[in-house]
């Protein structure tokens, strides 16, 4: 028997049963089953054995009939078990009943073909090995072959060892392909779980960036409106209008982020950053080296959003400088600096996003020469560079 490899779209069975733990439908189920049935050709071994014996016509007809019945039952079990999901596989009782029945059918040919009856063993081994987990199925499958092979060896002279060794080689292939299939399938499931986890993490970053930034802007503008309510009602009304507009925009961004339909656009983020910083009382200088028609990567827009959110929330700065080009973003403030605070979710998410888009993120002190002076205001600088 050989270990022929099928295309990935219809992963092979094995010798003589399917090697793919399948959850297929339609044509792929049929292809997998047909591939399993191909190996029934090796049931010609007991037929050849009885034809070479002196069993007579009755014995020959009986063994051929047994082979047909055995093949039919094996195909039916293969179709029922090999092509269903793992949770739908039979329990131990059903498996023992099926293997026991096939064993008795094969055993009934011993009076006519002697040790040639061992040729039935790999098919029973395949049922056990591919229906149960490898840790359970492989030891039991080896036993199913080894016991009849040991008994058959008592009836086999040294001139024909392949009568029992041939099925043993088939059993080795069954086990090898089952182990390969099991770990390939487990690796595929692990990769799918990893992709799902990465997708959840990515969505969490997006929601954090959108909500964190939008709520910060709304909070700042609400404070401005409250302060201006009596001193400058017109300014307060303008801030409330912007709050209403920004809240609608934030709701839209949350929806589109959850559905993965859009990323922030840099021109819009620059304008929002300017108004947010000014509303927070932070003097702003923007050096925009983007030319009309330039398409800036989304990583820079996300970095700008996260950077300005951090400046407004945490820095206590009075001034913020933004420099941006198609390949680089720099945000520097004159705030309290990083201090000993740990890096938060926003910066971690920004690093992950930047790495995925081929960008480097550097966070440090904007004015390191001021470190150690009193009061210490070394500020913070965030730089994102595309590779």
NUROGU-635061 format. One line per 2 residues: number of its first residue (from 1); their letters; for each residue x, y, z of N, C-alpha, C. Coordinates in steps of 0.02 Angstrom, whole numbers, padded with zeros to 5 digits. Atoms other than C-alpha are relative to their C-alpha. Example, Ala and Ser with C-alpha at 12.3 -4.5 7.8 and 13.67 -1.06 7.14 Angstrom:
<nodes>
1	AS	00045:-00059:00000:00615:-00225:00390:00045:00060:00000 | -00042:-00059:-00003:00684:-00053:00357:-00039:00055:00037
</nodes>
This chain:
<nodes>
1	XX	00042:-00060:00000:00000:00000:00000:00044:00062:00000 | -00039:-00061:00004:00060:00176:-00034:-00035:00056:00036
3	XX	00028:-00058:-00035:00032:00345:00049:-00011:00056:-00049 | 00014:-00050:00051:-00032:00438:-00103:-00028:00063:00032
5	XX	00023:-00064:-00027:-00059:00624:-00067:-00049:00032:-00047 | 00051:-00033:00040:-00216:00708:-00127:00008:00075:00006
7	XX	-00001:-00073:-00005:-00237:00895:-00161:-00032:00022:00065 | 00024:-00026:-00064:-00275:01002:-00009:-00075:00006:00002
9	XX	00072:-00009:00001:-00454:01031:-00066:-00037:-00063:00017 | 00030:00063:-00019:-00490:00847:-00040:00052:-00043:00033
11	XX	-00054:00032:-00035:-00366:00789:00089:-00012:-00075:00002 | 00010:00071:00008:-00336:00603:00073:-00027:-00034:00061
13	XX	00019:00043:-00054:-00405:00466:00177:00064:-00030:00027 | -00062:00034:-00016:-00276:00338:00224:-00004:-00069:-00027
15	XX	00002:00070:00018:-00240:00156:00204:-00029:-00038:00058 | 00046:-00007:00055:-00375:00104:00200:-00058:00046:00016
17	XX	00055:-00045:-00018:-00480:00243:00280:00019:00072:-00007 | -00013:-00071:00012:-00495:00433:00266:00050:00028:00050
19	XX	-00049:-00032:-00043:-00353:00536:00335:-00020:00069:00020 | 00021:-00068:-00017:-00449:00698:00348:-00060:-00005:00047
21	XX	00058:-00005:-00043:-00561:00730:00496:-00046:00050:-00033 | 00035:-00043:00047:-00690:00798:00379:-00064:00027:00029
23	XX	00064:-00031:-00011:-00833:00917:00397:-00021:00026:-00068 | 00012:-00019:00069:-00870:00917:00211:-00073:-00008:-00017
25	XX	00067:00010:00026:-01028:00926:00111:00005:-00011:-00075 | 00005:00007:00072:-01080:00877:-00064:00059:-00036:-00032
27	XX	-00052:00032:00040:-00940:00841:-00188:00062:-00018:00039 | -00060:00015:-00038:-00799:00850:-00062:-00010:-00062:00043
29	XX	00014:00062:-00037:-00883:00716:00045:00008:-00060:-00047 | -00003:00055:00047:-00901:00606:-00108:00072:-00015:-00020
31	XX	-00070:00009:00019:-00719:00635:-00158:00039:-00036:00055 | -00034:00032:-00056:-00657:00588:00015:-00019:-00073:00007
33	XX	00023:00069:-00007:-00764:00432:00020:00028:-00043:-00057 | -00026:00038:00057:-00711:00377:-00155:00074:-00016:00011
35	XX	-00071:00013:-00012:-00528:00398:-00105:00009:-00055:00052 | -00004:00054:-00050:-00559:00287:00047:-00016:-00067:-00032
37	XX	00021:00063:00031:-00645:00157:-00061:00052:-00028:-00047 | -00051:00024:00046:-00497:00149:-00180:00042:-00056:00031
39	XX	-00044:00048:-00033:-00399:00052:-00050:-00032:-00068:00011 | 00032:00065:-00004:-00527:-00087:-00053:00031:-00050:-00049
41	XX	-00032:00045:00048:-00424:-00157:-00196:00043:-00052:00037 | -00043:00046:-00036:-00314:-00237:-00063:-00039:-00057:00032
43	XX	00039:00058:-00020:-00458:-00349:-00015:00005:-00056:-00052 | -00014:00054:00048:-00403:-00445:-00170:00047:-00051:00030
45	XX	-00048:00046:-00031:-00273:-00524:-00055:-00034:-00064:00024 | 00033:00064:-00020:-00394:-00647:00029:-00030:-00037:-00059
47	XX	00027:00034:00059:-00473:-00682:-00141:00055:-00040:-00034 | -00056:00036:00030:-00303:-00727:-00213:00021:-00058:00044
49	XX	-00019:00054:-00045:-00268:-00829:-00058:-00045:-00061:-00007 | 00044:00057:00006:-00423:-00936:-00077:00006:-00033:-00069
51	XX	-00008:00029:00067:-00394:-00958:-00264:00063:-00043:-00003 | -00062:00039:-00001:-00219:-01022:-00225:-00004:-00060:00047
53	XX	00006:00054:-00048:-00283:-01141:-00092:-00039:-00058:-00030 | 00039:00058:00022:-00370:-01309:-00105:-00069:00000:00033
55	XX	00064:-00005:-00034:-00531:-01242:-00029:-00058:-00025:-00042 | 00053:00023:00042:-00632:-01296:-00178:-00048:00056:-00020
57	XX	00045:-00050:00027:-00772:-01206:-00267:-00043:00032:00055 | 00042:-00027:-00054:-00881:-01187:-00112:00039:00050:00042
59	XX	-00042:-00045:-00040:-00739:-01110:-00013:00015:00064:-00038 | -00016:-00060:00040:-00694:-00993:-00155:-00060:00047:-00004
61	XX	00061:-00041:00004:-00874:-00932:-00175:-00013:00033:00068 | 00014:-00027:-00067:-00891:-00911:00013:00047:00058:00016
63	XX	-00048:-00053:-00015:-00731:-00808:00033:-00014:00062:-00042 | 00015:-00058:00043:-00775:-00698:-00117:-00063:00037:00026
65	XX	00061:-00031:-00027:-00949:-00668:-00042:00016:00038:00064 | -00019:-00034:-00062:-00871:-00625:00127:00036:00066:-00016
67	XX	-00036:-00061:00019:-00755:-00500:00043:-00048:00055:-00022 | 00049:-00049:00024:-00902:-00415:-00042:-00039:00028:00059
69	XX	00038:-00024:-00058:-01001:-00406:00121:00043:00044:00045 | -00046:-00038:-00041:-00850:-00346:00219:00011:00070:-00030
71	XX	-00012:-00064:00033:-00814:-00210:00089:-00062:00045:00004 | 00061:-00040:-00003:-00996:-00154:00089:-00010:00031:00069
73	XX	00007:-00026:-00068:-01002:-00137:00279:00052:00053:00015 | -00053:-00049:-00011:-00835:-00048:00283:-00016:00066:-00035
75	XX	00018:-00062:00036:-00892:00076:00150:-00057:00037:00033 | 00056:-00033:-00033:-01054:00109:00241:00023:00034:00064
77	XX	-00025:-00030:-00061:-00964:00139:00405:00045:00060:-00015 | -00043:-00055:00019:-00835:00247:00318:-00040:00061:-00021
79	XX	00042:-00056:00021:-00970:00353:00238:-00035:00032:00060 | 00036:-00026:-00058:-01062:00370:00404:00045:00035:00050
81	XX	-00043:-00025:-00055:-00913:00405:00517:00055:00047:-00023 | -00058:-00040:00020:-00768:00476:00417:-00019:00069:-00025
83	XX	00019:-00064:00030:-00869:00616:00338:-00043:00043:00046 | 00039:-00040:-00046:-00954:00682:00495:00046:00038:00047
85	XX	-00039:-00040:-00047:-00897:00810:00623:00021:-00044:00059 | -00028:00040:-00054:-00794:00747:00769:-00051:-00013:00055
87	XX	00048:00009:-00054:-00933:00777:00894:-00055:-00049:-00018 | 00051:00048:00021:-01046:00664:00791:00027:-00070:-00009
89	XX	-00029:00067:00008:-00926:00517:00789:-00032:-00048:00051 | 00032:00049:-00045:-00990:00355:00869:00038:-00008:00065
91	XX	-00031:00015:-00064:-00956:00309:01049:00035:-00068:-00001 | -00038:00062:-00004:-00856:00161:01111:-00044:-00061:-00015
93	XX	00044:00059:00009:-01006:00043:01111:-00012:-00013:-00074 | 00013:00009:00072:-01049:00074:00928:00063:-00020:-00037
95	XX	-00063:00017:00033:-00866:00066:00877:00019:-00073:00013 | -00017:00069:-00017:-00838:-00098:00970:-00046:-00049:-00037
97	XX	00048:00043:00036:-00995:-00172:00892:00019:-00006:-00073 | -00018:00002:00071:-00940:-00123:00716:00064:-00039:-00012
99	XX	-00064:00035:00009:-00761:-00183:00735:-00008:-00075:00016 | 00011:00071:-00017:-00818:-00343:00820:-00036:-00037:-00056
101	XX	00037:00032:00055:-00940:-00380:00680:00045:-00013:-00060 | -00047:00009:00056:-00808:-00351:00545:00051:-00054:00017
103	XX	-00049:00051:-00020:-00686:-00458:00645:-00029:-00070:-00007 | 00031:00066:00006:-00807:-00604:00652:-00009:-00020:-00073
105	XX	00007:00014:00072:-00841:-00587:00466:00066:-00022:-00030 | -00066:00020:00025:-00656:-00592:00427:00023:-00066:00028
107	XX	-00021:00062:-00033:-00625:-00731:00552:-00032:-00062:-00032 | 00035:00057:00029:-00752:-00842:00463:00036:-00027:-00062
109	XX	-00036:00024:00059:-00632:-00855:00315:00062:-00040:00017 | -00061:00034:-00020:-00491:-00932:00416:00001:-00074:-00021
111	XX	-00003:00070:00022:-00542:-01113:00379:00018:-00009:-00073 | -00013:00005:00072:-00522:-01075:00194:00066:00031:-00021
113	XX	-00060:-00036:00023:-00376:-00952:00183:00053:00006:00054 | -00050:00000:-00054:-00286:-00974:00349:00024:00071:00015
115	XX	-00029:-00064:-00021:-00167:-00828:00386:-00016:00057:-00048 | 00018:-00054:00047:-00224:-00733:00231:-00056:00043:00027
117	XX	00054:-00038:-00030:-00371:-00676:00337:00025:00062:00036 | -00028:-00059:-00034:-00253:-00552:00422:-00008:00063:-00044
119	XX	00009:-00056:00046:-00281:-00442:00266:-00060:00043:00018 | 00058:-00039:-00020:-00447:-00388:00344:00017:00049:00057
121	XX	-00014:-00037:-00061:-00361:-00315:00499:00011:00075:-00011 | -00012:-00072:00007:-00301:-00145:00429:-00064:00041:-00008
123	XX	00063:-00037:00009:-00480:-00097:00385:-00033:00013:00068 | 00026:-00010:-00068:-00536:-00123:00564:00044:00048:00038
125	XX	-00046:-00048:-00031:-00380:-00032:00623:-00016:00071:-00021 | 00015:-00067:00026:-00425:00115:00512:-00062:00029:00034
127	XX	00060:-00025:-00033:-00599:00127:00588:00016:00027:00070 | -00015:-00020:-00068:-00529:00136:00764:00046:00061:00001
129	XX	-00049:-00053:-00002:-00381:00249:00726:-00029:00067:-00021 | 00026:-00063:00025:-00481:00379:00631:-00064:00023:00034
131	XX	00060:-00021:-00036:-00636:00379:00739:00018:00025:00070 | -00020:-00021:-00067:-00547:00397:00906:00061:00046:-00004
133	XX	-00060:-00041:-00004:-00412:00519:00962:00062:-00045:-00005 | -00060:00041:00008:-00234:00459:00922:00022:-00035:00064
135	XX	-00023:00030:-00063:-00194:00429:01105:-00041:-00062:00018 | 00043:00057:-00013:-00339:00306:01112:00000:-00049:-00058
137	XX	00009:00042:00059:-00355:00243:00934:00062:-00037:-00022 | -00061:00032:00026:-00174:00206:00891:00019:-00063:00040
139	XX	-00016:00062:-00036:-00135:00083:01034:-00050:-00056:-00015 | 00050:00052:00013:-00300:-00007:01005:00004:-00024:-00072
141	XX	-00008:00020:00070:-00274:-00006:00816:00058:-00048:-00010 | -00057:00045:00005:-00103:-00086:00835:-00018:-00068:00028
143	XX	00021:00064:-00030:-00179:-00218:00948:-00045:-00039:-00047 | 00046:00034:00046:-00315:-00256:00820:00039:-00035:-00056
145	XX	-00041:00034:00050:-00179:-00295:00692:00045:-00052:00031 | -00052:00043:-00028:-00051:-00374:00808:-00027:-00068:00022
147	XX	00026:00064:-00025:-00163:-00508:00885:-00012:-00050:-00057 | 00008:00049:00054:-00222:-00588:00722:00065:-00014:-00037
149	XX	-00064:00012:00034:-00048:-00564:00647:00041:-00051:00039 | -00038:00048:-00041:00031:-00659:00793:-00029:-00070:-00007
151	XX	00031:00065:00009:-00096:-00798:00777:00013:-00026:-00070 | -00011:00020:00070:-00077:-00799:00587:00071:-00024:-00011
153	XX	-00070:00021:00009:00111:-00816:00604:00010:-00073:00017 | -00006:00071:-00018:00083:-00986:00682:-00018:-00045:-00059
155	XX	00021:00040:00057:00007:-01043:00517:00038:00020:-00064 | -00036:-00025:00059:00132:-00956:00402:00071:-00025:00003
157	XX	-00070:00023:00002:00295:-01035:00349:00045:00058:-00016 | -00048:-00054:00010:00453:-00932:00331:00005:00023:-00072
159	XX	-00004:-00019:00070:00435:-00929:00143:-00052:00053:-00020 | 00051:-00050:00016:00283:-00813:00149:-00015:00045:00060
161	XX	00011:-00044:-00058:00307:-00687:00292:-00045:00059:-00017 | 00039:-00060:00018:00218:-00552:00193:-00074:-00011:00010
163	XX	00070:00013:-00015:00052:-00636:00230:-00021:00040:00062 | 00016:-00038:-00061:00061:-00553:00402:00036:00067:00001
165	XX	-00037:-00063:-00001:00192:-00418:00371:-00031:00053:-00045 | 00031:-00047:00046:00099:-00339:00225:-00053:00043:00034
167	XX	00049:-00040:-00037:-00052:-00287:00330:00033:00043:00054 | -00035:-00040:-00050:00072:-00227:00462:00027:00064:-00029
169	XX	-00024:-00061:00033:00150:-00106:00339:-00058:00048:-00014 | 00059:-00042:00010:-00024:-00044:00295:-00021:00034:00065
171	XX	00017:-00029:-00066:-00057:-00017:00481:00047:00057:00017 | -00049:-00053:-00013:00103:00085:00495:-00018:00064:-00039
173	XX	00020:-00058:00040:00045:00198:00353:-00063:00032:00030 | 00061:-00026:-00031:-00126:00216:00435:00017:00044:00060
175	XX	-00018:-00037:-00060:-00048:00272:00598:00038:00063:-00017 | -00041:-00059:00018:00079:00388:00516:-00044:00056:-00029
177	XX	00043:-00051:00031:-00054:00476:00412:-00049:00028:00050 | 00046:-00025:-00052:-00173:00487:00560:00035:00051:00045
179	XX	-00037:-00048:-00042:-00039:00572:00666:00011:00065:-00038 | -00010:-00060:00040:00002:00692:00525:-00065:00039:-00006
181	XX	00065:-00033:00006:-00183:00729:00498:-00022:00033:00065 | 00022:-00027:-00065:-00215:00755:00683:00036:00065:00017
183	XX	-00037:-00060:-00017:-00075:00880:00709:-00009:00056:-00051 | 00016:-00051:00049:-00111:00969:00546:-00067:00033:00016
185	XX	00066:-00026:-00016:-00292:00987:00597:00003:00043:00064 | -00006:-00039:-00062:-00244:01045:00772:00036:00066:-00013
187	XX	-00034:-00062:00018:-00122:01171:00698:-00045:00048:-00037 | 00047:-00042:00037:-00257:01235:00581:-00050:00032:00048
189	XX	00047:-00028:-00048:-00379:01256:00725:00034:00053:00043 | -00037:-00049:-00040:-00245:01344:00827:00010:00065:-00039
191	XX	-00009:-00059:00042:-00209:01461:00682:-00065:00040:-00006 | 00064:-00034:00005:-00394:01500:00665:-00016:00036:00066
193	XX	00011:-00033:-00064:-00406:01537:00851:00044:00061:00008 | -00047:-00056:-00004:-00252:01647:00839:-00024:00058:-00043
195	XX	00026:-00053:00044:-00326:01743:00691:-00061:00033:00032 | 00059:-00029:-00033:-00489:01765:00787:00020:00045:00058
197	XX	-00024:-00041:-00056:-00394:01828:00939:00030:00065:-00025 | -00030:-00061:00028:-00295:01950:00832:-00054:00047:-00026
199	XX	00054:-00042:00025:-00455:02011:00751:-00037:00034:00057 | 00033:-00031:-00059:-00537:02038:00921:00044:00054:00029
201	XX	-00046:-00051:-00026:-00381:02130:00979:00001:00061:-00044 | 00000:-00056:00046:-00382:02237:00823:-00063:00042:00007
203	XX	00062:-00036:-00009:-00565:02281:00845:00000:00038:00066 | -00004:-00034:-00065:-00533:02321:01029:00043:00063:-00006
205	XX	-00042:-00060:00009:-00393:02440:00977:-00038:00054:-00036 | 00037:-00049:00038:-00505:02524:00851:-00053:00035:00044
207	XX	00052:-00028:-00042:-00647:02546:00975:00032:00046:00053 | -00034:-00042:-00050:-00524:02611:01106:00021:00066:-00031
209	XX	-00024:-00061:00032:-00449:02735:00983:-00058:00048:-00015 | 00057:-00043:00019:-00618:02798:00922:-00034:00029:00062
211	XX	00036:-00024:-00059:-00706:02806:01090:00043:00043:00044 | -00044:-00038:-00043:-00556:02865:01188:00010:00071:-00025
213	XX	-00011:-00065:00030:-00520:03007:01069:-00063:00042:00001 | 00062:-00038:00006:-00701:03058:01041:-00025:00023:00068
215	XX	00023:-00018:-00066:-00747:03056:01225:00044:00054:00032 | -00045:-00052:-00026:-00592:03158:01268:-00018:00068:-00030
217	XX	00018:-00063:00033:-00639:03290:01140:-00066:00027:00027 | 00064:-00021:-00026:-00819:03294:01200:00005:00026:00071
219	XX	-00010:-00022:-00069:-00762:03309:01381:00030:00070:00002 | -00033:-00065:00000:-00647:03455:01342:-00049:00054:-00022
221	XX	00046:-00051:00025:-00779:03547:01242:-00057:00013:00048 | 00053:-00010:-00050:-00911:03518:01376:00025:00045:00056
223	XX	-00028:-00044:-00052:-00794:03597:01504:00004:00072:-00024 | -00004:-00067:00028:-00764:03746:01389:-00069:00033:-00001
225	XX	00068:-00026:00004:-00951:03767:01360:-00026:00019:00069 | 00023:-00015:-00068:-00983:03760:01547:00031:00065:00026
227	XX	-00034:-00060:-00024:-00853:03893:01584:-00026:00063:-00035 | 00021:-00058:00040:-00917:04005:01445:-00075:00014:00002
229	XX	00073:-00005:00002:-01102:03983:01482:-00024:00070:00021 | 00020:-00066:-00023:-01114:04149:01576:00045:00055:-00028
231	XX	-00046:-00052:00022:-00958:04242:01521:-00006:00014:-00075 | 00003:-00008:00073:-00978:04211:01333:-00051:-00049:-00028
233	XX	00052:00047:00022:-01145:04130:01288:00007:-00022:-00073 | -00008:00018:00070:-01108:04136:01101:00053:-00054:-00008
235	XX	-00054:00050:00003:-00945:04040:01125:-00025:-00066:00029 | 00027:00061:-00029:-01035:03916:01238:-00047:-00035:-00049
237	XX	00046:00029:00049:-01170:03892:01106:00038:-00033:-00058 | -00041:00029:00054:-01037:03862:00973:00032:-00066:00022
239	XX	-00030:00062:-00025:-00952:03733:01083:-00052:-00056:00004 | 00053:00050:-00004:-01119:03645:01112:-00018:-00026:-00069
241	XX	00012:00021:00069:-01149:03642:00925:00053:-00050:-00023 | -00054:00046:00018:-00979:03561:00902:-00006:-00067:00037
243	XX	00011:00062:-00038:-01018:03435:01040:-00052:-00043:-00034 | 00053:00038:00035:-01177:03386:00950:00027:-00031:-00064
245	XX	-00028:00025:00063:-01084:03370:00785:00049:-00057:00013 | -00051:00051:-00015:-00940:03272:00863:-00032:-00064:00026
247	XX	00033:00061:-00026:-01058:03154:00954:-00030:-00041:-00056 | 00026:00037:00058:-01143:03110:00790:00057:-00034:-00038
249	XX	-00057:00029:00035:-00974:03084:00708:00029:-00059:00038 | -00027:00055:-00040:-00915:02977:00853:-00044:-00062:-00006
251	XX	00046:00056:00007:-01070:02868:00841:00011:-00034:-00068 | -00012:00028:00067:-01039:02845:00654:00066:-00038:-00002
253	XX	-00065:00033:00001:-00856:02803:00684:-00002:-00066:00038 | 00005:00063:-00038:-00899:02673:00816:-00033:-00053:-00043
255	XX	00035:00049:00042:-01020:02589:00696:00046:-00025:-00056 | -00042:00022:00056:-00898:02587:00551:00062:-00036:00024
257	XX	-00058:00037:-00027:-00754:02530:00662:-00019:-00071:00016 | 00022:00067:-00018:-00853:02383:00727:-00009:-00043:-00062
259	XX	00010:00038:00062:-00897:02333:00550:00062:00002:-00045 | -00064:-00001:00035:-00716:02364:00493:-00006:00034:-00068
261	XX	00012:-00031:00065:-00773:02481:00355:00044:00060:-00014 | -00039:-00059:00015:-00660:02631:00378:00054:00011:00052
263	XX	-00053:-00021:-00045:-00503:02701:00457:00001:00076:-00001 | -00001:-00073:00000:-00471:02883:00507:00040:00027:-00059
265	XX	-00036:-00033:00055:-00417:03001:00367:00039:00058:00028 | -00048:-00047:-00030:-00268:03111:00402:-00022:00073:-00003
267	XX	00020:-00071:00001:-00334:03281:00342:-00053:00016:00052 | 00051:-00011:-00050:-00488:03265:00450:00027:-00005:00071
269	XX	-00030:00007:-00066:-00385:03206:00598:00042:00062:00019 | -00040:-00060:-00014:-00270:03357:00582:-00045:00057:00023
271	XX	00045:-00054:-00018:-00416:03477:00590:-00032:-00013:00069 | 00028:00016:-00066:-00496:03386:00737:00052:00009:00054
273	XX	-00054:-00008:-00049:-00327:03385:00826:00010:00074:00016 | -00010:-00071:-00011:-00309:03572:00802:-00055:00028:00046
275	XX	00054:-00027:-00040:-00481:03613:00872:-00001:-00029:00070 | -00001:00031:-00067:-00463:03489:01015:00053:00032:00044
277	XX	-00054:-00031:-00039:-00296:03561:01071:-00017:00072:00019 | 00017:-00069:-00014:-00358:03739:01057:-00055:00005:00052
279	XX	00054:00000:-00050:-00516:03699:01155:00027:-00016:00069 | -00031:00018:-00064:-00405:03624:01291:00048:00054:00025
281	XX	-00045:-00053:-00020:-00305:03786:01298:00073:-00015:-00013 | -00068:00018:00016:-00150:03709:01221:00019:00033:-00066
283	XX	-00024:-00033:00061:-00055:03817:01096:00024:-00053:-00049 | -00013:00053:00050:-00036:03720:00934:00038:00028:-00059
285	XX	-00035:-00016:00062:00088:03726:00792:00001:-00063:-00042 | 00003:00058:00044:00061:03610:00644:00042:00014:-00062
287	XX	-00041:-00003:00061:00192:03582:00509:-00024:-00057:-00046 | 00031:00050:00044:00097:03493:00370:00038:-00002:-00066
289	XX	-00038:00007:00062:00210:03430:00231:-00035:-00046:-00050 | 00039:00040:00047:00074:03330:00147:-00022:00043:-00058
291	XX	00023:-00037:00059:00042:03387:-00029:-00068:-00026:-00021 | 00067:00019:00023:-00128:03385:-00108:00005:-00061:-00045
293	XX	-00001:00061:00040:-00162:03214:-00178:00041:-00055:00033 | -00038:00051:-00036:-00040:03125:-00059:-00049:-00044:00040
295	XX	00039:00047:-00040:-00115:02970:00020:00042:-00023:00058 | -00039:00019:-00059:-00050:02952:00196:-00026:-00066:00028
297	XX	00022:00064:-00028:-00054:02778:00276:-00045:00010:00061 | 00046:-00004:-00057:-00189:02744:00404:00038:-00001:00066
299	XX	-00039:00004:-00063:-00053:02708:00534:00015:00069:00027 | -00015:-00068:-00022:-00009:02894:00539:-00062:00034:00029
301	XX	00062:-00030:-00025:-00191:02945:00561:-00017:-00028:00069 | 00013:00029:-00065:-00214:02822:00704:00049:00027:00052
303	XX	-00051:-00025:-00047:-00051:02881:00783:-00016:00072:00020 | 00018:-00069:-00016:-00106:03063:00771:-00058:00002:00050
305	XX	00058:00002:-00045:-00272:03021:00853:00021:-00020:00070 | -00021:00024:-00065:-00191:02924:00995:00045:00050:00035
307	XX	-00046:-00047:-00029:-00053:03052:01020:-00035:00062:00028 | 00035:-00060:-00023:-00170:03202:01034:-00045:-00017:00059
309	XX	00040:00021:-00057:-00286:03105:01149:00042:-00002:00064 | -00044:00004:-00058:-00139:03073:01266:00023:00069:00023
311	XX	-00021:-00068:-00018:-00081:03254:01259:-00054:00034:00041 | 00055:-00034:-00034:-00252:03318:01310:-00015:-00032:00068
313	XX	00019:00036:-00061:-00284:03185:01441:00053:00004:00055 | -00051:00016:-00050:-00118:03161:01527:00057:00049:00007
315	XX	-00063:-00037:00000:00015:03288:01484:00001:00062:00044 | 00000:-00065:-00034:-00042:03449:01567:00041:00051:-00038
317	XX	-00043:-00043:00040:00048:03535:01423:-00034:00066:-00015 | 00026:-00065:00023:00030:03716:01369:00015:00010:-00074
319	XX	-00020:-00008:00070:00103:03689:01196:00008:-00069:-00031 | -00007:00063:00036:00100:03550:01065:00020:00015:-00072
321	XX	-00023:-00007:00068:00196:03539:00901:-00013:-00065:-00038 | 00014:00058:00043:00140:03423:00761:00035:00009:-00066
323	XX	-00034:-00001:00065:00250:03384:00612:-00020:-00064:-00037 | 00023:00059:00036:00185:03268:00477:00020:00004:-00073
325	XX	-00018:00008:00071:00244:03206:00308:-00029:-00067:-00022 | 00028:00064:00022:00193:03058:00200:00029:-00061:00034
327	XX	-00033:00058:-00030:00315:02945:00293:00015:00009:00074 | -00022:-00012:-00068:00333:03022:00465:-00050:00045:00037
329	XX	00042:-00042:-00044:00234:03095:00611:00038:00012:00064 | -00032:-00017:-00064:00304:03187:00761:-00048:00045:00040
331	XX	00042:-00039:-00046:00201:03251:00908:00041:00013:00062 | -00039:-00018:-00059:00293:03346:01045:-00038:00049:00042
333	XX	00033:-00047:-00045:00222:03432:01198:00049:00020:00056 | -00044:-00023:-00054:00297:03527:01346:-00030:-00017:00067
335	XX	00033:00021:-00061:00200:03431:01477:00046:-00033:00050 | -00037:00029:-00056:00252:03332:01629:00045:-00058:-00020
337	XX	-00042:00056:00022:00330:03192:01527:-00027:-00067:00020 | 00023:00069:-00012:00318:03005:01541:00003:-00018:00073
339	XX	-00008:00018:-00069:00378:02994:01719:00010:-00075:00008 | -00007:00072:-00012:00366:02819:01791:-00063:-00039:-00018
341	XX	00062:00033:00017:00194:02781:01724:00010:-00054:-00053 | -00005:00055:00048:00172:02618:01630:-00035:00018:-00065
343	XX	00032:-00013:00065:00127:02618:01447:-00071:-00028:00000 | 00069:00020:-00003:-00061:02610:01427:-00023:-00039:-00061
345	XX	00029:00040:00054:-00177:02514:01312:00005:00035:-00067 | -00001:-00038:00063:-00180:02653:01184:00067:-00005:-00035
347	XX	-00066:00004:00031:00008:02655:01154:00017:-00070:-00020 | -00013:00070:00019:00019:02466:01156:-00037:-00017:-00064
349	XX	00038:00012:00061:-00120:02457:01028:00030:00036:-00060 | -00031:-00038:00054:-00033:02592:00925:00063:-00036:-00025
351	XX	-00060:00037:00020:00130:02493:00925:-00018:-00061:-00042 | 00021:00060:00036:00040:02336:00869:-00025:00018:-00070
353	XX	00026:-00021:00064:-00052:02427:00731:00055:00023:-00047 | -00055:-00025:00040:00106:02514:00672:00044:-00057:-00025
355	XX	-00041:00057:00021:00205:02352:00669:-00034:-00038:-00056 | 00036:00037:00053:00069:02271:00563:00004:00037:-00066
357	XX	-00002:-00039:00062:00084:02414:00436:00071:00020:-00018 | -00069:-00014:00017:00274:02418:00434:00024:00067:00023
359	XX	-00021:-00065:-00027:00302:02569:00545:00033:-00010:00068 | -00034:00001:-00065:00412:02605:00696:-00028:00056:00044
361	XX	00026:-00048:-00049:00350:02696:00852:00053:00013:00052 | -00047:-00020:-00052:00465:02792:00968:-00034:00050:00046
363	XX	00029:-00046:-00049:00405:02875:01128:00056:00018:00049 | -00053:-00022:-00045:00523:02979:01233:-00012:00069:00027
365	XX	00005:-00067:-00026:00559:03147:01313:00011:00050:-00056 | -00007:-00051:00053:00534:03297:01201:00058:00046:00013
367	XX	-00055:-00046:-00017:00661:03404:01295:00043:-00032:00054 | -00039:00036:-00050:00783:03285:01379:00050:00043:00037
369	XX	-00048:-00043:-00034:00901:03428:01419:-00028:00032:00062 | 00031:-00031:-00059:00775:03490:01547:-00007:-00050:00057
371	XX	00007:00051:-00052:00778:03326:01644:00043:00019:00060 | -00037:-00016:-00061:00830:03357:01823:-00008:00071:00023
373	XX	00010:-00069:-00020:00784:03541:01823:-00065:00006:00039 | 00060:-00013:-00039:00649:03615:01934:-00036:00062:-00027
375	XX	00039:00062:00001:00511:03614:01889:00017:-00041:-00063 | -00018:00044:00056:00539:03465:01776:-00057:-00004:-00049
377	XX	00051:00002:00053:00441:03485:01614:00033:-00024:-00064 | -00036:00023:00059:00534:03376:01489:-00045:-00015:-00059
379	XX	00046:00013:00054:00377:03345:01389:00004:-00072:-00026 | 00002:00066:00031:00339:03194:01280:00000:00008:-00075
381	XX	00000:00001:00074:00375:03158:01098:-00022:-00070:-00024 | 00022:00062:00033:00288:03026:00993:00018:00005:-00073
383	XX	-00021:00000:00070:00366:02982:00826:-00019:-00067:-00032 | 00019:00060:00038:00298:02860:00698:00031:00007:-00069
385	XX	-00036:-00003:00064:00406:02821:00546:-00015:-00063:-00040 | 00010:00057:00045:00362:02710:00399:00067:-00025:-00025
387	X	-00064:00028:00023:00499:02592:00347:00006:00004:-00075
</nodes>
